[in-house]
Amino acid sequence: MSTRKKVLALALSVVAVGAVGGVIAAQSGGGDAPTSVSGGDRAEVVAPEDESLKACVSSWNGSNTNKASVASIATAAQAENPTAYVHVGFSSVFPDRCLITVANPSTMYAQQYVQKSASAWPIAPAWTGSVNDLDGSNLPWNAKMTQDGTIDLP
């Protein structure tokens, strides 16, 4: 193969790789979301937010000495299989701090806890009130809380 054909083949390869990367970025919503290739050469998007939410849950489950008390309020007045609905997210006031919103479906009572540090949670909630008074961004329940206060993020 001549040098000119080699250069042309290399250039076409670079363009093809760039096009595949562009398609993956477009399918994943662009941005810097990491991807991995799974079976069938399909790109699977791994959202960085998912890992951050898992870190919030891990911190809550591992270092929150008050979680059983929170659960007793959040699961009160429920007859069978008591569970509380939870939104795991981040505080709009302190975006580097986890925000856990816990709600009891029987009493319509909600509590919000803002993480103090990577391994500390406050005893008192930052906010308490009716589920109806929650900001809409805290209503997509993405987890549940068991009777012992452990958060399960699917």
Secondary structure by P-SEA (a helix, b strand, c coil): ccaaaaaaaaaaaaaaaaaaaaaaaaaaccccbbbbbccccbbbbbbaaaaaaaaaaaaaaccccaaaaaaaaaacccccbbbbbbbbbbbcccccbbbbbbbbccccbbbbbbbccccccccccccccccccccccccccccccccccccccc
